[in-house]
Amino acid sequence: RIGSEFSAGSVIRFECNPGYHLQGSKAIRCQAVFNGLAQWNDTIPSCAVPCEGNLTDRRGTILSPGYPEPYGNSLNCVWKIRVTEGAGIQIQVISFATEHNWDSLEIYDGADATAPRLGSFSGTTVPALLNSTSNQLYLHFHSDISVAAAGYHLEYKTVGLTTCPEPMIPSNGVKF
C-alpha cells in the first residue's frame, strides 16, 4: 500500500456488520494491466439486509430489510433461529417501529408458525426482552402495500433454560 493507493498484487477483504449479508466478492485484488493503469479484478461488494434467514450462531442480529432506512412494502420475511439442543433463546429489542395495525412481526416459540406465539408486534409497543422455552424461534414479518416505518433491530443470544442469569447488584446494596 502506498498512501491511500494499493500496489499491484494487493488484496482487500470485505465483511458486513452484523445483520447484513455480503453481496459480491469477499476479496478483490489489484491487478497490473499491460500498458495501462492497475485496476481491481472485481467490483466492490455491497452489504444488504436479507428478508429471510436460518440462524444457528450462539448470538446474532436481525434487522428489518433496508435497515436503517424504512423497510419496503409487501414484504413477507421469515427468520428461523435454532441454537444448541437444551438451550433457549433470548431476543433483545434494540429498536422497533412498524406501521401500527398493518405491518407486524410475529414471533413463535418453536420451529414454525404452528408453535405457540410469543407475540404479534406492531407500532412501537414491544417488550424489551423475549424468551423462548426451547432451542428454536420462528419470526415472521409482514408489511402491507403502503406506508413503511423505520423498522427494527433485534439481537438474540443463547441462554440456559435451567439456569438463572446472575442478578444485578441493587443500587446502594450488595449481594452475597
SULLIN-V687995 format. One record per residue. N is the residue number from 1. RES is the residue in one small letter. D_FIRST is the distance of its C-alpha to the first C-alpha in whole Angstrom. Layout:
BEGIN
n	res	d_first
N	RES	D_FIRST
N	RES	D_FIRST
END
This chain:
BEGIN
n	res	d_first
1	r	0
2	i	4
3	g	6
4	s	7
5	e	6
6	f	4
7	s	6
8	a	9
9	g	10
10	s	7
11	v	10
12	i	11
13	r	14
14	f	17
15	e	20
16	c	23
17	n	25
18	p	28
19	g	30
20	y	28
21	h	27
22	l	24
23	q	25
24	g	23
25	s	20
26	k	19
27	a	16
28	i	14
29	r	12
30	c	11
31	q	13
32	a	14
33	v	17
34	f	20
35	n	21
36	g	19
37	l	16
38	a	13
39	q	14
40	w	14
41	n	17
42	d	18
43	t	19
44	i	18
45	p	20
46	s	23
47	c	25
48	a	28
49	v	31
50	p	34
51	c	37
52	e	38
53	g	37
54	n	38
55	l	37
56	t	37
57	d	35
58	r	37
59	r	35
60	g	34
61	t	34
62	i	36
63	l	35
64	s	37
65	p	36
66	g	34
67	y	33
68	p	33
69	e	34
70	p	38
71	y	39
72	g	40
73	n	44
74	s	46
75	l	44
76	n	45
77	c	42
78	v	43
79	w	41
80	k	42
81	i	41
82	r	42
83	v	42
84	t	43
85	e	47
86	g	49
87	a	46
88	g	47
89	i	44
90	q	44
91	i	42
92	q	41
93	v	42
94	i	39
95	s	40
96	f	42
97	a	44
98	t	45
99	e	48
100	h	51
101	n	54
102	w	52
103	d	48
104	s	48
105	l	47
106	e	49
107	i	48
108	y	50
109	d	51
110	g	50
111	a	49
112	d	50
113	a	52
114	t	55
115	a	54
116	p	56
117	r	54
118	l	52
119	g	52
120	s	52
121	f	50
122	s	50
123	g	49
124	t	48
125	t	50
126	v	48
127	p	49
128	a	46
129	l	46
130	l	47
131	n	48
132	s	49
133	t	52
134	s	50
135	n	47
136	q	46
137	l	46
138	y	46
139	l	45
140	h	46
141	f	45
142	h	47
143	s	46
144	d	49
145	i	49
146	s	48
147	v	47
148	a	44
149	a	43
150	a	40
151	g	40
152	y	39
153	h	37
154	l	38
155	e	37
156	y	39
157	k	39
158	t	41
159	v	44
160	g	47
161	l	50
162	t	53
163	t	51
164	c	51
165	p	48
166	e	48
167	p	50
168	m	49
169	i	50
170	p	53
171	s	52
172	n	54
173	g	55
174	v	54
175	k	54
176	f	56
END
